[in-house]
């Protein structure tokens, strides 16, 4: 099986990995999950985290043919449209993104004309749809559970699993975001782990448990033997119980509310208000005081 060149770029602010995946023969490449820095205090967007990725692609003489999103991210703002525009490359995501868009368009009361059909993206991949990176055969595998639209991209002997799996010592992704489901994630991960045992797996995040060094590559065989949550022998019911119990203790990601509002638009900004400025929304929930406290 063909082996693409893979280079990872780590954003320590969001623990996110961006990848350049290239065919060494043709120098064609794709970029996966580029990151835009967002300052929620000042409402400032900055493409700085994506700059080393673009500089590397250009310095290596790569022709970037596509920017791939593994899912609609809830912990960072995507730089995909900015990178795609700069490199003249289309932006693609799984067609299941439309289900996430419908959920978040309702939550944030998006403008009535906001389409929830994924049309903000240049290409929507179906489960099993094939493509090529240069001469290397690739296909998209629908792997929902963390979100309804999660997609794993299998490019030659390498699979880019998004948030479905993390490194074996960290396990799996949470499933309590809108549209997430632990049972669905278990079945998606088993599809990934049915790939050939030597398949290289690349994660979208590394949270470096106990302060260990950065790691983002494993293999199907390693994950089946060692994954904290999903190794062979862990059945579906045990996983679902563990995942639901763990998710109930987790707080919302710091950048979730701004991130999903931008990422559901393929990273574009909301339309301007009457004063020409663009705004993000913050849904409010009010906890009433305890009875007798006033």
C-alpha positions in Angstrom: 0.0 0.0 0.0 1.3 3.5 -0.9 2.7 5.5 2.0 2.2 9.3 1.8 4.5 11.7 3.5 2.8 13.0 6.6 3.9 16.0 8.7 2.1 17.2 11.8 1.9 20.8 13.1 0.8 21.2 16.8 -1.2 24.2 18.1 -0.5 24.2 21.9 -3.4 26.6 22.6 -6.0 24.1 21.5 -4.0 20.9 21.5 -4.8 20.5 17.8 -2.9 18.8 15.0 -2.9 20.0 11.4 -1.4 17.7 8.8 0.2 18.0 5.4 -0.2 14.8 3.6 1.7 14.5 0.3 2.4 12.1 -2.5 6.3 12.0 -2.6 6.2 11.1 -6.3 3.9 13.8 -7.7 4.2 16.4 -4.8 0.4 16.7 -4.7 -0.9 17.2 -1.2 -3.8 17.9 1.1 -4.0 19.9 4.3 -6.1 18.5 7.1 -7.7 20.6 10.0 -5.9 23.9 9.9 -6.3 26.2 12.9 -7.2 29.8 13.2 -6.3 31.5 16.5 -9.3 33.3 18.3 -9.1 35.7 21.2 -12.5 35.6 22.9 -11.8 38.6 25.0 -11.1 40.9 22.1 -13.1 39.0 19.4 -9.9 38.8 17.3 -9.2 36.2 14.6 -5.6 35.5 13.6 -4.3 33.0 11.1 -0.9 32.7 12.7 -1.2 29.0 13.6 -1.8 28.1 10.0 1.2 30.1 8.7 3.9 27.5 9.3 1.7 24.9 7.5 1.4 27.1 4.4 5.1 28.1 4.5 6.0 24.4 4.7 3.8 23.4 1.8 5.2 26.2 -0.4 8.9 25.6 0.6 8.5 21.9 -0.3 7.0 22.8 -3.7 3.8 21.0 -2.9 0.6 21.5 -4.9 -2.2 21.5 -2.4 -5.3 20.1 -4.1 -7.7 20.1 -1.2 -8.2 21.2 2.4 -10.0 18.5 4.4 -12.0 19.0 7.6 -12.5 15.9 9.7 -15.6 17.4 11.3 -17.3 20.6 12.5 -14.9 21.5 15.3 -16.1 22.8 18.7 -12.8 23.6 20.3 -11.1 25.9 17.8 -11.9 28.1 14.8 -11.1 26.5 11.5 -8.6 28.2 9.2 -9.7 26.0 6.3 -11.3 28.8 4.2 -8.4 31.1 4.7 -5.9 28.4 3.7 -8.0 27.2 0.8 -8.3 30.7 -0.6 -4.6 31.4 -0.2 -3.6 28.1 -1.9 -6.5 28.0 -4.4 -7.7 24.7 -3.0 -11.3 23.6 -2.4 -12.4 22.9 1.2 -14.1 19.5 1.8 -15.9 17.9 4.8 -18.3 15.0 5.3 -21.9 15.4 4.2 -23.1 14.7 7.7 -22.0 18.3 8.6 -25.5 19.3 7.5 -26.9 17.7 10.7 -24.6 19.7 12.9 -25.5 22.8 11.0 -29.2 22.3 11.6 -28.5 21.9 15.4 -26.4 24.9 15.7 -28.4 27.2 13.4 -31.3 26.6 15.7 -29.2 27.1 18.9 -27.8 30.4 17.6 -30.9 31.5 15.8 -29.0 32.0 12.6 -30.4 34.2 9.9 -33.5 32.6 8.1 -31.6 32.3 4.8 -28.7 30.4 6.4 -28.6 27.0 4.5 -28.1 23.9 6.5 -27.2 21.7 3.6 -23.4 22.0 3.7 -23.3 24.3 0.7 -20.8 26.6 2.4 -18.2 23.9 1.7 -16.7 23.2 -1.8 -17.1 19.5 -1.5 -19.1 17.1 0.7 -17.8 13.6 1.0 -20.1 10.6 1.2 -19.2 7.5 3.1 -16.9 5.3 1.0 -16.3 8.1 -1.6 -12.9 7.8 -3.2 -10.4 10.5 -4.2 -6.7 10.7 -4.9 -3.7 12.6 -3.5 -1.5 12.5 -6.5 -1.1 8.8 -7.4 -2.2 7.6 -3.9 -5.7 6.2 -3.6 -7.8 7.5 -0.8 -11.3 7.3 0.5 -13.6 8.9 3.0 -15.1 6.8 5.9 -18.1 8.2 7.8 -17.3 7.8 11.5 -20.0 9.7 13.5 -20.4 9.7 17.3 -18.3 12.6 18.5 -20.4 14.7 16.0 -22.9 13.6 13.4 -20.6 14.5 10.6 -17.2 13.1 11.6 -15.2 11.7 8.7 -12.0 9.7 8.7 -9.8 10.1 5.6 -7.8 7.0 4.6 -5.0 8.0 2.3 -2.8 5.1 1.3 -1.6 3.4 4.5 -2.5 6.4 6.7 -5.9 7.2 8.3 -6.7 10.6 9.7 -9.3 9.9 12.4 -10.2 13.3 13.7 -11.6 13.1 17.2 -12.8 9.5 17.0 -9.7 8.2 18.7 -6.8 9.8 20.5 -3.5 8.2 21.4 -3.9 4.9 23.3 -3.1 6.5 26.7 -5.9 9.0 26.3 -8.6 6.9 24.7 -11.6 8.4 22.9 -13.5 11.6 22.4 -16.5 12.9 24.3 -19.9 12.3 22.9 -22.1 14.8 24.8 -22.0 17.6 22.2 -25.2 18.2 20.3 -25.8 15.3 17.9 -23.1 13.1 19.6 -23.8 9.6 20.7 -21.5 7.1 22.5 -23.0 4.0 20.9 -22.5 5.4 17.5 -18.9 6.3 18.3 -18.1 2.8 19.4 -19.3 1.4 16.1 -17.5 4.0 14.1 -14.2 3.3 15.9 -14.6 -0.5 15.3 -14.8 0.3 11.6 -11.5 2.2 11.9 -10.0 -0.7 13.8 -11.0 -3.1 11.1 -8.5 -1.5 8.8 -5.3 -3.4 8.2 -3.3 -3.7 11.4 -0.3 -1.8 10.0 -2.4 1.2 9.0 -1.0 4.4 10.5 -3.5 6.4 12.5 -3.2 10.2 13.0 -5.2 12.0 15.7 -6.7 15.5 15.5 -5.6 16.3 19.1 -3.0 15.2 21.7 -3.7 16.3 25.3 -0.3 15.0 26.5 -1.6 13.2 29.7 0.7 13.6 32.7 2.8 16.1 30.7 4.3 13.5 28.4 5.9 14.5 25.1 3.7 15.2 22.0 2.5 12.1 20.2 0.0 11.9 17.3 0.8 8.7 15.4 -0.2 5.2 16.3 -1.3 2.1 14.3 -4.5 0.0 14.2 -2.6 -2.8 15.9 -1.4 -0.6 18.7 -4.8 0.9 19.3 -6.5 -2.5 19.4 -3.9 -3.7 21.9 -3.6 -0.6 24.1 -6.3 2.0 23.7 -7.5 3.0 27.2 -11.2 3.0 26.1 -11.4 1.0 22.9 -8.9 -1.8 23.0 -10.0 -5.3 21.9 -12.2 -6.9 24.6 -14.0 -3.7 25.6 -17.7 -4.4 24.6 -20.1 -1.8 23.4 -22.2 -1.6 26.6 -19.1 -1.2 28.8 -17.8 1.6 26.5 -21.1 3.4 26.4 -21.4 3.4 30.2 -17.9 4.6 30.7 -18.2 7.3 28.1 -21.5 8.7 29.4 -20.3 8.7 33.0 -17.0 10.5 32.0 -18.7 13.0 29.7 -21.0 14.0 32.6 -18.0 15.4 34.4 -16.5 17.4 31.6 -16.9 21.2 31.2 -17.7 22.9 27.9 -14.6 23.6 25.7 -13.4 27.2 26.2 -14.0 28.2 22.6 -17.0 26.1 21.8 -19.6 28.9 21.4 -17.6 31.1 19.1 -16.0 28.1 17.2 -19.2 26.4 16.1 -20.8 29.7 15.0 -17.9 30.2 12.6 -17.2 26.6 11.6 -20.8 25.9 10.7 -20.3 28.6 8.1 -17.1 26.8 6.8 -15.1 29.2 8.8 -16.6 32.3 7.3 -17.8 35.3 9.3 -21.5 35.9 10.0 -23.2 38.6 7.8 -22.7 42.2 9.0 -25.3 43.9 11.1 -26.8 47.2 10.1 -23.8 49.1 11.6 -21.4 47.1 9.4 -19.9 45.1 12.3 -20.1 41.3 12.5 -21.1 39.7 15.8 -21.2 36.3 17.5 -24.1 35.3 19.8 -24.0 34.0 23.3 -27.0 31.9 24.4 -27.9 32.7 28.0 -29.2 30.3 30.7 -30.3 31.8 34.0 -30.2 29.8 37.2 -32.9 30.9 39.6 -31.9 31.5 43.2 -32.6 28.8 45.7 -36.0 28.9 47.3 -35.9 31.2 50.3 -32.6 32.9 49.3 -34.3 36.2 48.6 
